[in-house]
């Protein structure tokens, strides 16, 4: 919907106002991020804290976009009035005056974009919480491996044979 406004301003060779442009840019970037995380979900366990951080950044960006578009919140986009009605049913035709609704399309679309911006704030916050809960706890698991080496019979100056066994421990991440 916001691209319709951007296209209208560009075809009139004018700059798009900030209240439309901010929410448009954040929406496009948010859609790209959501699609990327959807397709790369199998990797998200290892970087879920990063995903949660970026989602919270999008919450802030959507709050900024909604704040820029805040003027439309109190606008009245429709009014009731008389409208002409006409029904043509072959030999039976009815026409007359009735009660109708006149809807301002531009105002209604901006108000809808405002509502979608608020919904995106909520949705990105929920996905940030889900990503954070998907984050593994900060515990390190060690696996012990032992290496032992046996040396053959060595003669010491005392004349006895000695067998030595050396044990080394290495820590490895699992």
C-alpha positions in Angstrom: 0.0 0.0 0.0 2.8 2.4 0.8 4.4 1.8 -2.6 1.2 3.2 -4.1 1.9 6.5 -2.3 5.6 6.5 -3.2 4.7 5.8 -6.8 2.2 8.7 -6.8 4.7 11.2 -5.4 7.4 10.0 -7.9 5.2 10.3 -10.9 4.4 13.8 -9.9 8.2 14.5 -9.7 8.0 15.4 -6.0 9.7 14.1 -2.9 7.9 11.6 -0.8 7.0 12.9 2.6 8.9 11.5 5.6 5.8 10.1 7.2 5.3 7.8 4.3 8.9 7.1 3.4 10.0 6.0 6.8 7.3 3.4 7.3 7.8 2.3 3.6 11.5 1.6 4.1 11.1 -0.1 7.4 8.3 -2.3 6.0 10.4 -3.4 3.0 13.4 -4.1 5.2 11.3 -5.9 7.7 9.7 -8.1 5.0 13.2 -9.0 3.7 14.4 -9.8 7.2 11.3 -11.9 8.0 11.7 -13.9 4.8 15.4 -14.4 5.3 14.9 -15.7 8.9 12.1 -18.0 7.7 14.4 -19.7 5.2 17.4 -19.8 7.5 15.5 -21.0 10.5 17.7 -24.1 10.8 20.6 -21.9 11.7 18.8 -19.7 14.2 19.6 -21.7 17.3 23.3 -20.8 17.0 22.5 -17.1 16.5 19.1 -16.6 18.1 20.4 -13.8 20.3 21.3 -11.9 17.2 17.9 -12.6 15.6 16.2 -11.3 18.8 18.4 -8.2 18.7 17.6 -7.4 15.1 13.8 -8.0 15.7 13.9 -5.6 18.6 15.7 -3.1 16.3 12.8 -3.5 13.9 10.3 -2.9 16.8 12.0 0.4 17.4 12.1 1.3 13.7 8.3 0.5 13.3 7.6 2.6 16.4 9.5 5.5 14.7 7.5 4.9 11.5 4.2 4.9 13.3 5.2 8.0 15.2 5.9 9.8 11.9 2.4 8.8 10.7 0.6 9.6 13.9 -1.3 12.5 12.4 -3.6 10.1 10.5 -4.9 8.5 13.7 -7.5 11.1 14.5 -8.6 11.6 10.8 -12.1 10.8 9.8 -11.9 9.0 6.4 -15.5 8.6 5.6 -18.7 10.5 5.8 -22.3 9.6 5.5 -24.4 11.3 2.9 -26.9 10.8 0.1 -26.1 8.7 -2.8 -27.9 8.0 -6.0 -29.0 4.4 -6.4 -29.8 2.6 -9.7 -30.8 -1.0 -10.2 -31.4 -2.2 -13.7 -33.2 -5.6 -13.7 -34.2 -5.8 -17.4 -37.8 -4.4 -17.6 -37.8 -3.4 -14.0 -35.6 -0.4 -13.2 -35.3 1.3 -9.9 -33.5 4.6 -9.3 -33.6 7.0 -6.5 -31.8 8.6 -3.6 -30.5 6.7 -0.6 -28.1 6.8 2.2 -24.5 6.1 1.2 -20.9 6.2 2.5 -18.3 8.3 0.9 -14.8 6.9 1.6 -11.7 8.9 1.1 -9.3 6.3 -0.4 -6.1 8.1 0.4 -7.0 8.7 4.0 -8.2 5.1 4.5 -5.1 3.6 3.0 -2.9 5.8 5.3 -4.9 4.8 8.3 -4.6 1.1 7.3 -0.8 1.5 7.0 -0.8 3.1 10.4 -2.6 0.1 11.8 -0.3 -2.3 10.0 2.7 -0.5 11.5 1.3 -1.0 15.0 0.7 -4.7 14.3 4.2 -5.1 12.9 5.6 -3.6 16.2 3.7 -6.3 18.1 4.6 -9.1 15.8 8.3 -8.3 15.7 8.3 -8.0 19.5 6.7 -11.5 19.7 9.2 -13.0 17.3 12.1 -11.3 19.3 10.8 -13.1 22.5 10.5 -16.4 20.7 14.0 -16.1 19.2 15.3 -15.2 22.7 13.6 -18.3 24.2 15.1 -20.4 21.4 18.6 -19.2 22.6 20.5 -22.1 24.2 21.6 -21.6 27.8 25.1 -20.4 28.5 26.6 -23.7 29.6 29.7 -25.2 28.2 29.9 -29.0 27.9 33.3 -30.6 27.9 34.2 -34.0 26.7 37.2 -35.6 28.2 39.6 -37.5 26.0 42.6 -39.3 27.4 45.7 -40.0 25.6 48.2 -42.4 27.1 51.6 -43.3 25.8 53.6 -46.3 26.8 57.3 -46.3 26.5 59.2 -49.4 26.1 61.6 -50.8 28.7 64.1 -48.2 29.6 67.0 -48.9 31.7 67.9 -46.5 34.3 71.1 -46.3 36.0 69.8 -48.4 38.8 69.5 -51.3 36.4 65.7 -51.9 36.8 63.1 -51.6 34.1 60.5 -48.9 34.4 57.3 -48.6 32.6 55.8 -45.1 32.5 52.3 -44.2 31.6 51.5 -40.6 30.9 48.0 -39.4 30.9 47.0 -36.2 29.2 43.6 -34.5 29.3 42.3 -32.3 26.5 39.1 -30.4 26.6 37.0 -30.4 23.5 33.7 -28.6 22.8 30.7 -30.8 21.9 
